[in-house]
């Protein structure tokens, strides 16, 4: 896996203060994407064990309440296995920290597929707390609408993962 950026003090990609990992590479290429520089899977920087350890250590502060994964596409075939492993480590070390994933896949795409990478995507979101799903659609962009807090267009949703699994239906995160 490759990454584009690590934010060690992020207030815009989830609730509260967090750390964020922008992975490199995306197949969706949404028109109007704010982060087109992350589309190339060969761009950015190499993800190494040393970088991972430094990233994990950033969450070890009492004011860090969440860890966000975005990009690029954290659930792309090229990224999902590494993202899953990182989240497993984070959950073992910091179970109280919330994990947020921003993805172009929809909840329904992830839940109902069965290939090996699809199963890894499912396990990855199952370890997460919040998933912002759906591809950005420029024609549905409305920056003044409360629904687009943390996402870019009205078709995207911010989903409470645990409640959605419990109810066997999508439950939106209560802002």
PEWOLIN-V980301 format. One record per pair of residues at least 24 apart in sequence whose ideal C-beta (glycine too) atoms are under 8 Angstrom apart, sorted by sequence separation. I is the first residue (numbers start at 1). J is the second residue. D is the distance in Angstrom with one decimal. If there is no record, write none. Layout:
i=I j=J d=D
i=I j=J d=D
This chain:
i=101 j=125 d=6.3
i=107 j=131 d=6.7
i=132 j=156 d=6.1
i=133 j=157 d=5.5
i=132 j=157 d=7.1
i=75 j=101 d=7.0
i=107 j=133 d=5.1
i=132 j=158 d=5.0
i=133 j=159 d=6.1
i=149 j=175 d=6.2
i=67 j=94 d=7.9
i=74 j=101 d=5.8
i=101 j=128 d=5.1
i=106 j=133 d=5.0
i=131 j=158 d=7.8
i=132 j=159 d=7.4
i=44 j=72 d=8.0
i=74 j=102 d=7.2
i=75 j=103 d=4.8
i=99 j=127 d=6.6
i=100 j=128 d=7.0
i=103 j=131 d=6.5
i=105 j=133 d=6.4
i=106 j=134 d=5.4
i=130 j=158 d=6.3
i=131 j=159 d=4.7
i=74 j=103 d=6.3
i=99 j=128 d=4.3
i=100 j=129 d=6.9
i=101 j=130 d=7.4
i=102 j=131 d=8.0
i=103 j=132 d=7.1
i=104 j=133 d=7.9
i=130 j=159 d=6.7
i=146 j=175 d=7.3
i=56 j=86 d=7.4
i=67 j=97 d=5.7
i=69 j=99 d=7.5
i=73 j=103 d=6.5
i=75 j=105 d=5.5
i=99 j=129 d=5.2
i=100 j=130 d=4.6
i=101 j=131 d=5.0
i=102 j=132 d=4.5
i=103 j=133 d=5.7
i=104 j=134 d=6.8
i=130 j=160 d=6.6
i=131 j=161 d=5.7
i=4 j=35 d=7.7
i=55 j=86 d=7.3
i=59 j=90 d=6.3
i=66 j=97 d=6.1
i=67 j=98 d=7.5
i=68 j=99 d=7.9
i=69 j=100 d=7.0
i=70 j=101 d=7.6
i=71 j=102 d=7.6
i=73 j=104 d=5.8
i=98 j=129 d=4.3
i=99 j=130 d=7.4
i=100 j=131 d=7.6
i=101 j=132 d=7.2
i=104 j=135 d=4.3
i=129 j=160 d=7.6
i=130 j=161 d=6.4
i=65 j=97 d=6.6
i=66 j=98 d=4.1
i=67 j=99 d=5.6
i=68 j=100 d=4.2
i=69 j=101 d=4.9
i=70 j=102 d=3.8
i=73 j=105 d=8.0
i=98 j=130 d=6.4
i=100 j=132 d=7.0
i=104 j=136 d=7.5
i=129 j=161 d=5.7
i=4 j=37 d=6.7
i=38 j=71 d=4.9
i=39 j=72 d=7.1
i=56 j=89 d=5.9
i=60 j=93 d=7.5
i=64 j=97 d=6.7
i=65 j=98 d=6.3
i=66 j=99 d=7.1
i=67 j=100 d=7.1
i=68 j=101 d=7.6
i=69 j=102 d=7.0
i=128 j=161 d=5.3
i=129 j=162 d=6.8
i=4 j=38 d=4.6
i=21 j=55 d=6.2
i=38 j=72 d=3.8
i=52 j=86 d=6.4
i=56 j=90 d=6.5
i=59 j=93 d=7.5
i=60 j=94 d=7.0
i=66 j=100 d=5.6
i=68 j=102 d=6.9
i=35 j=70 d=7.9
i=41 j=76 d=7.7
i=47 j=82 d=6.3
i=59 j=94 d=5.3
i=75 j=110 d=7.3
i=126 j=161 d=7.1
i=19 j=55 d=7.1
i=35 j=71 d=7.0
i=81 j=117 d=7.9
i=84 j=120 d=5.5
i=91 j=127 d=5.7
i=125 j=161 d=5.9
i=35 j=72 d=7.2
i=41 j=78 d=5.4
i=52 j=89 d=7.9
i=56 j=93 d=6.6
i=80 j=117 d=6.0
i=87 j=124 d=6.2
i=59 j=97 d=5.7
i=2 j=41 d=6.7
i=4 j=43 d=7.0
i=5 j=44 d=7.9
i=19 j=58 d=4.5
i=81 j=120 d=5.8
i=84 j=123 d=6.1
i=88 j=127 d=6.5
i=126 j=165 d=7.0
i=2 j=42 d=7.1
i=4 j=44 d=4.3
i=19 j=59 d=5.6
i=77 j=117 d=4.7
i=80 j=120 d=5.0
i=84 j=124 d=4.4
i=87 j=127 d=4.9
i=2 j=43 d=6.8
i=3 j=44 d=5.4
i=4 j=45 d=7.5
i=80 j=121 d=5.4
i=83 j=124 d=5.9
i=87 j=128 d=6.7
i=2 j=44 d=4.5
i=3 j=45 d=5.7
i=2 j=45 d=6.2
i=84 j=127 d=7.4
i=130 j=173 d=5.4
i=2 j=46 d=5.9
i=3 j=47 d=5.3
i=80 j=124 d=6.0
i=2 j=47 d=6.0
i=6 j=51 d=7.8
i=19 j=64 d=5.9
i=26 j=71 d=6.0
i=28 j=73 d=6.4
i=1 j=47 d=4.5
i=17 j=63 d=5.4
i=18 j=64 d=6.0
i=21 j=67 d=7.5
i=23 j=69 d=6.8
i=25 j=71 d=7.0
i=26 j=72 d=4.8
i=27 j=73 d=6.6
i=75 j=121 d=4.8
i=17 j=64 d=6.1
i=18 j=65 d=6.2
i=19 j=66 d=8.0
i=20 j=67 d=7.4
i=21 j=68 d=7.2
i=23 j=70 d=7.4
i=24 j=71 d=6.7
i=25 j=72 d=5.1
i=26 j=73 d=4.0
i=3 j=51 d=7.4
i=6 j=54 d=8.0
i=17 j=65 d=6.0
i=18 j=66 d=3.8
i=19 j=67 d=5.4
i=20 j=68 d=4.2
i=21 j=69 d=5.4
i=22 j=70 d=5.7
i=23 j=71 d=4.1
i=24 j=72 d=5.1
i=25 j=73 d=6.4
i=102 j=150 d=7.9
i=6 j=55 d=5.8
i=16 j=65 d=3.8
i=17 j=66 d=7.8
i=18 j=67 d=5.9
i=19 j=68 d=7.4
i=20 j=69 d=7.5
i=21 j=70 d=7.6
i=22 j=71 d=5.2
i=23 j=72 d=4.3
i=27 j=76 d=6.0
i=75 j=124 d=6.5
i=102 j=151 d=7.7
i=8 j=58 d=4.9
i=15 j=65 d=7.4
i=16 j=66 d=5.8
i=18 j=68 d=5.5
i=20 j=70 d=6.5
i=22 j=72 d=6.2
i=23 j=73 d=7.0
i=26 j=76 d=6.4
i=74 j=124 d=7.9
i=75 j=125 d=7.9
i=107 j=157 d=7.3
i=15 j=66 d=6.7
i=23 j=74 d=5.0
i=25 j=76 d=5.6
i=6 j=58 d=7.4
i=14 j=66 d=4.8
i=107 j=159 d=5.8
i=21 j=74 d=7.7
i=23 j=76 d=7.8
i=25 j=78 d=5.4
i=14 j=68 d=4.8
i=25 j=79 d=6.2
i=13 j=68 d=4.2
i=24 j=79 d=7.9
i=23 j=79 d=4.8
i=13 j=70 d=6.0
i=107 j=164 d=7.0
i=10 j=68 d=6.6
i=23 j=83 d=6.8
i=66 j=129 d=7.8
i=107 j=170 d=5.5
i=66 j=130 d=8.0
i=21 j=86 d=7.5
i=4 j=71 d=6.8
i=4 j=72 d=6.2
i=3 j=72 d=8.0
i=30 j=104 d=6.8
i=28 j=104 d=4.1
i=1 j=78 d=6.7
i=1 j=79 d=5.0
i=26 j=104 d=7.0
i=1 j=81 d=7.9
i=18 j=98 d=7.8
i=1 j=82 d=4.0
i=1 j=83 d=7.4
i=16 j=98 d=7.9
i=18 j=100 d=7.4
i=15 j=98 d=7.6
i=14 j=98 d=7.1
i=14 j=100 d=4.1
i=13 j=100 d=6.8
i=13 j=102 d=6.9
i=34 j=136 d=7.9
i=33 j=136 d=5.8
i=32 j=136 d=6.5
i=30 j=135 d=5.0
i=30 j=136 d=4.1
i=32 j=138 d=3.5
i=28 j=135 d=5.2
i=30 j=137 d=7.2
i=31 j=138 d=5.3
i=30 j=138 d=7.6
i=32 j=141 d=7.0
i=14 j=130 d=6.7
i=34 j=152 d=6.9
i=32 j=152 d=8.0
i=14 j=150 d=6.5
i=13 j=150 d=6.9
i=12 j=150 d=8.0
i=15 j=175 d=7.8
